Amino acid sequence: MGKDLRNKELGLGISQRKDGVYVARFTNRAGKRIFFCDTNLSLLRRKFEKAKVEDYENRSVASGSYTLKEWYNFWIKNYKIPNEVTPQYVEHLDATFNKYILLKDRGNIDLRDLRNIDIQLMVNEAKENSVSASRNLLSILKQMLELAYENDLIVKNPAKSVHIKKPKRKSTESMSRKDEKMLLKHISSQQVRDMVLMMLNTGLRISELLGLSFDEVNLEERYIEISHQLSYKRNEEREYTFTQTKNKKKRIIPINDVTFEILNRVIKKREKQLGKTYRGKSAISDQLVFITVYGDAYCRSGFNSTLNYSINKTIKSGYEFECPRLSPHIFRHTFATRCLEAGMSPNTVSSLLGHGTIRMTLSYVHNSPEKFKEDTSLLNRI
């Protein structure tokens, strides 16, 4: 607070010089220092407040105003895609934005009208679905609105001070041998059982398995070359398509006897199905190793629904899984754990999983109780 010569407070940014002249100062949006001088305090205050209001209201100096939808599209096209993000990542952003912004009729909100409470309410609504959904939405809004602020489209980023309480980290473990046996026993569909076994024996991501094509499989030399994955969503023709792998690189995965038997049997069956007419199937369907009874690619939600049915069926039989939660990603963790327990080097396992760093691979590894007991018996050799 500034003061006059009698030590009386004048208000933020206002002071009085020794010659009696009152001075008001503030820094505008552009970082420029603005000041006014006057012997009349009331007149000075009016000038000062008017200048601050004009600076606040003069928000859009880039290329006009934007709605939330317009700026999102601009941000994706000019900031995200040029930075070589994967199509899969853009699809993930689109899905979140569509669900919580466009489908809620928020796309036409002017950026200048957005307030902190608006963002908080959007995030809270997404959190009712899941914590990850709220975090994804907040991440999108923070990034795009920060760039809007840097381009002088808004005076501040209303999403910047919005926070989500960090949830307790869920335990991510691998399955025990008994977990595997009991789950497989209660999967009634032969094809779903084959797909689960494939993930447990190759470490494939679910999108890579669903997009596995004939040209990626070499049974003669017993390896799979992963070069693409199934897209998260359908294209404009409502068809599934291939997209780049998560790290945009190809990788070779040698196949063991279990995987060889599955692929050999499934491919022979698929060859007999080729040429059959299915209503509404995608153009890539004839290239896929695994398809649904309708002749099209599996969607992630459809596969997960079938898997969850089998998990619940196993639990209802009276079995209690040692692994706290099961999912296709847990199958990758289990594969990594089995590989290292078998004596593979971390570098090799990292290559098989398609990881960028060994550190990431090691975070996937969880010793089984049997392996822990075996390893700790070595303490007597120290």
C-alpha positions in Angstrom: 0.0 0.0 0.0 1.3 3.5 -0.9 1.1 6.4 1.6 0.9 10.2 1.5 3.2 12.6 3.3 1.0 12.3 6.4 1.6 8.5 6.4 -2.0 7.8 5.4 -2.6 4.8 3.2 -3.7 5.7 -0.4 -4.2 2.3 -1.9 -2.3 -0.2 -4.0 0.0 1.4 -6.5 -0.6 5.0 -5.4 1.9 7.2 -3.5 2.7 10.9 -2.9 6.0 12.6 -3.7 7.8 15.1 -1.5 6.6 17.9 -3.8 3.0 16.9 -3.1 2.2 15.4 -6.5 0.3 12.0 -6.4 1.7 9.2 -8.5 -0.1 5.9 -9.6 1.8 3.0 -11.2 0.9 -0.5 -12.5 2.3 -3.0 -15.0 0.1 -3.8 -17.9 -0.4 -7.2 -19.7 2.5 -6.6 -22.0 4.8 -6.0 -19.0 5.1 -2.3 -19.6 5.2 0.0 -16.5 2.3 2.6 -16.7 2.2 5.6 -14.4 0.1 8.8 -13.9 0.8 12.0 -12.0 -1.7 14.6 -10.6 -2.0 17.0 -7.7 -5.7 16.0 -7.5 -6.0 12.6 -5.8 -9.6 11.9 -6.9 -8.8 12.7 -10.5 -5.7 10.6 -10.4 -7.7 7.6 -9.0 -10.3 7.9 -11.8 -7.5 7.9 -14.5 -5.8 5.0 -12.7 -8.8 2.8 -12.5 -9.9 3.6 -16.0 -6.5 2.6 -17.4 -6.5 -0.7 -15.5 -10.0 -1.6 -16.7 -9.1 -0.8 -20.3 -6.0 -3.0 -20.0 -8.1 -5.8 -18.6 -10.8 -5.6 -21.3 -8.3 -5.2 -24.1 -7.8 -9.0 -24.1 -7.8 -10.2 -27.7 -4.9 -8.7 -29.6 -4.0 -11.8 -31.6 -6.6 -12.5 -34.3 -9.9 -11.9 -32.8 -11.7 -13.9 -30.1 -12.0 -17.7 -29.9 -14.5 -20.1 -28.6 -13.3 -23.1 -26.6 -13.8 -25.4 -29.6 -12.1 -23.0 -32.0 -9.1 -22.6 -29.8 -8.8 -26.4 -29.1 -8.8 -27.1 -32.9 -6.2 -24.3 -33.4 -4.1 -25.7 -30.6 -4.2 -29.3 -31.9 -3.4 -28.2 -35.5 -0.7 -25.7 -34.8 0.9 -26.8 -31.6 0.4 -30.5 -31.0 0.5 -32.1 -34.5 3.6 -30.1 -35.6 5.4 -31.5 -32.5 5.0 -35.0 -34.0 2.7 -36.5 -31.4 1.2 -39.8 -32.4 -2.3 -40.0 -34.0 -3.3 -42.2 -31.1 -2.4 -39.4 -28.7 -4.4 -36.9 -30.6 -7.4 -39.3 -30.7 -7.0 -39.6 -26.9 -7.2 -35.8 -26.6 -10.1 -35.6 -28.9 -12.1 -38.3 -27.1 -11.6 -36.4 -23.7 -12.5 -33.0 -25.2 -15.5 -34.3 -27.1 -16.9 -36.1 -24.0 -16.6 -33.4 -21.5 -16.7 -30.2 -23.6 -18.5 -30.7 -26.9 -21.1 -33.2 -25.8 -21.9 -30.9 -22.8 -22.5 -27.9 -25.1 -19.5 -26.0 -23.9 -17.7 -25.7 -27.2 -19.1 -22.2 -27.9 -18.0 -20.6 -24.7 -15.8 -17.6 -25.4 -12.3 -18.0 -23.9 -12.6 -14.6 -22.3 -15.7 -15.7 -20.4 -14.0 -18.7 -18.8 -13.4 -18.4 -15.0 -11.6 -20.6 -12.5 -14.9 -21.9 -11.2 -16.0 -23.0 -14.7 -12.9 -25.1 -15.1 -13.3 -26.6 -11.6 -16.9 -27.6 -12.3 -15.9 -29.3 -15.6 -13.1 -31.2 -13.8 -15.3 -32.2 -10.9 -17.8 -33.6 -13.4 -15.1 -35.6 -15.2 -13.9 -36.9 -11.8 -17.3 -38.5 -11.2 -16.4 -40.8 -14.1 -12.8 -41.4 -13.0 -9.8 -39.6 -11.6 -7.8 -40.2 -14.7 -10.5 -38.6 -16.8 -10.5 -35.5 -14.7 -6.7 -35.3 -14.8 -6.7 -35.7 -18.6 -9.3 -33.0 -19.0 -7.4 -30.6 -16.7 -4.1 -31.2 -18.5 -5.8 -30.4 -21.9 -7.4 -27.2 -20.6 -4.2 -26.0 -18.8 -2.0 -26.5 -21.8 -4.4 -24.9 -24.4 -5.4 -22.0 -22.1 -1.8 -21.2 -21.2 -1.0 -20.8 -24.9 -4.1 -18.6 -25.2 -2.7 -16.5 -22.4 0.7 -16.3 -24.0 -1.0 -15.1 -27.2 -2.8 -12.3 -25.3 -6.2 -13.9 -26.0 -7.0 -14.0 -22.3 -5.6 -12.0 -19.3 -4.8 -15.1 -17.3 -5.1 -18.9 -17.4 -8.2 -19.8 -15.4 -7.2 -23.5 -15.3 -3.8 -22.8 -13.7 -4.9 -22.8 -10.1 -7.3 -25.7 -10.4 -6.0 -28.8 -8.7 -7.1 -32.4 -8.2 -6.4 -34.3 -5.1 -3.8 -36.9 -5.9 -5.3 -40.3 -5.4 -3.5 -43.1 -3.6 -1.4 -44.9 -6.1 -3.0 -48.3 -6.9 -0.7 -51.3 -6.5 0.4 -52.6 -9.9 1.6 -56.1 -9.7 1.9 -59.2 -11.8 -0.1 -62.3 -11.7 0.9 -65.5 -9.9 1.0 -68.8 -11.8 -2.1 -69.8 -9.9 -3.9 -66.5 -10.9 -3.1 -67.3 -14.6 -4.3 -70.9 -14.3 -7.6 -70.0 -12.6 -8.4 -67.1 -15.0 -7.8 -69.2 -18.1 -9.9 -72.0 -16.7 -12.9 -69.6 -16.4 -12.6 -68.0 -19.9 -15.3 -69.8 -21.9 -14.4 -68.3 -25.3 -11.5 -70.1 -27.0 -10.5 -66.9 -28.9 -10.4 -64.7 -25.8 -8.4 -67.4 -24.0 -5.9 -67.4 -27.0 -5.7 -63.6 -26.9 -5.0 -63.5 -23.1 -2.3 -66.2 -23.6 -0.8 -64.2 -26.4 -0.4 -61.2 -24.2 1.0 -63.3 -21.3 3.6 -64.8 -23.7 4.6 -61.9 -25.9 4.0 -58.7 -23.8 2.0 -57.1 -26.6 -0.1 -54.0 -25.8 -3.8 -54.6 -26.2 -3.9 -52.2 -29.2 -1.0 -54.1 -30.8 -2.8 -57.5 -30.3 -6.1 -56.2 -31.6 -4.3 -54.8 -34.6 -2.0 -57.8 -35.2 -2.0 -58.5 -39.0 -0.9 -61.5 -41.0 2.1 -59.7 -42.5 3.4 -59.1 -39.0 3.6 -62.8 -38.2 6.4 -65.0 -39.5 5.7 -68.6 -38.4 8.5 -70.1 -40.5 11.2 -68.1 -38.6 9.0 -67.9 -35.4 8.8 -64.2 -34.7 6.3 -61.3 -34.8 7.3 -57.9 -36.1 5.1 -55.2 -34.6 4.8 -52.3 -37.0 1.4 -50.8 -36.1 -1.5 -51.0 -33.7 -5.3 -50.6 -33.9 -6.6 -47.1 -33.8 -8.6 -46.1 -30.7 -11.6 -45.0 -32.7 -13.2 -45.4 -36.1 -12.6 -43.1 -39.1 -15.2 -41.0 -40.9 -16.5 -44.1 -42.7 -17.0 -45.7 -39.2 -14.1 -48.2 -40.0 -11.2 -49.2 -37.8 -7.7 -48.3 -39.1 -4.1 -48.9 -38.3 -1.9 -46.3 -36.6 1.7 -46.0 -35.4 2.9 -47.9 -32.3 3.2 -46.0 -29.1 6.9 -45.3 -29.5 6.6 -45.0 -33.4 9.1 -47.9 -33.8 9.0 -51.4 -35.1 10.1 -54.3 -32.9 10.8 -58.0 -33.2 9.3 -60.5 -30.7 10.4 -64.1 -31.0 7.5 -66.5 -30.3 7.6 -69.4 -27.9 5.8 -72.7 -28.3 2.6 -71.5 -26.7 2.3 -68.5 -29.0 3.3 -70.6 -32.1 0.6 -73.1 -31.4 -2.0 -70.4 -31.1 -1.0 -68.4 -34.2 -0.7 -71.5 -36.3 -4.2 -72.7 -35.4 -5.9 -69.3 -35.5 -4.3 -68.3 -38.9 -5.4 -71.6 -40.5 -8.9 -70.9 -39.3 -8.8 -67.3 -40.5 -7.6 -68.3 -44.0 -10.9 -70.3 -44.4 -12.9 -67.2 -43.4 -11.3 -64.8 -45.9 -13.6 -63.7 -48.6 -16.7 -64.1 -46.5 -19.1 -61.1 -46.6 -19.7 -59.4 -43.3 -22.0 -56.4 -43.0 -20.2 -53.2 -41.9 -16.7 -54.7 -41.5 -13.6 -52.4 -41.7 -11.4 -52.5 -44.8 -8.5 -53.8 -42.7 -10.5 -56.7 -41.3 -9.2 -59.3 -43.8 -5.7 -58.5 -42.6 -6.3 -59.1 -38.9 -5.4 -62.3 -37.1 -8.2 -61.8 -34.5 -11.7 -60.7 -35.4 -15.1 -60.8 -33.8 -18.0 -63.0 -34.8 -19.2 -60.1 -36.9 -16.1 -60.2 -39.0 -14.7 -56.8 -37.7 -11.8 -55.8 -35.4 -12.2 -56.0 -31.7 -12.7 -52.7 -29.9 -10.9 -52.3 -26.6 -14.1 -51.9 -24.6 -15.6 -55.0 -26.1 -12.6 -57.1 -25.3 -12.3 -55.6 -21.7 -16.0 -56.4 -21.2 -15.5 -60.0 -22.1 -12.4 -60.2 -19.9 -14.1 -58.7 -16.9 -16.9 -61.2 -17.2 -14.4 -64.0 -17.0 -12.6 -62.3 -14.0 -15.9 -62.0 -12.1 -16.8 -65.6 -13.0 -13.5 -66.7 -11.5 -14.2 -64.7 -8.3 -17.7 -66.1 -8.0 -16.2 -69.6 -8.2 -14.6 -68.9 -4.8 -11.1 -68.1 -6.0 -9.4 -64.9 -4.6 -6.8 -63.4 -7.0 -3.4 -62.6 -5.5 -3.0 -59.8 -8.0 -5.2 -56.9 -6.7 -6.5 -56.0 -10.2 -6.4 -57.6 -13.6 -6.2 -56.0 -17.0 -4.4 -56.3 -20.4 -1.7 -54.0 -19.0 -1.2 -56.3 -16.0 -0.6 -59.1 -18.5 2.4 -57.0 -19.8 3.7 -56.6 -16.3 3.3 -60.4 -15.8 5.2 -61.1 -19.1 8.1 -58.8 -18.0 8.3 -60.4 -14.6 8.4 -63.9 -16.1 11.1 -62.9 -18.5 13.4 -61.6 -15.8 12.7 -64.5 -13.5 13.7 -66.8 -16.4 17.1 -65.0 -16.5 16.7 -62.5 -19.4 18.7 -59.3 -19.2 16.7 -56.0 -18.6 18.0 -54.8 -22.0 16.4 -57.7 -23.8 13.1 -57.4 -21.9 13.0 -53.7 -22.6 13.4 -54.4 -26.3 10.6 -57.0 -26.3 8.3 -54.6 -24.5 9.1 -51.6 -26.8 10.2 -49.4 -23.9 12.4 -46.4 -24.3 14.3 -46.9 -21.1 15.3 -49.9 -18.9 14.0 -47.9 -15.9 10.5 -48.2 -17.3 10.9 -51.9 -17.8 12.1 -52.4 -14.2 9.0 -50.7 -12.9 7.0 -53.5 -14.6 8.8 -56.2 -12.7 7.3 -57.7 -9.5 8.8 -60.7 -7.8 6.5 -63.6 -7.1 6.5 -65.0 -3.5 8.2 -68.2 -4.9 10.9 -66.2 -6.6 11.4 -64.0 -3.5 11.9 -67.1 -1.4 14.3 -68.6 -4.0 16.4 -65.4 -4.1 16.5 -64.8 -0.4 17.9 -68.4 0.0 21.1 -67.0 -1.6 21.8 -64.9 1.5 23.6 -67.8 3.0 26.2 -67.5 0.2 27.1 -63.9 1.1 
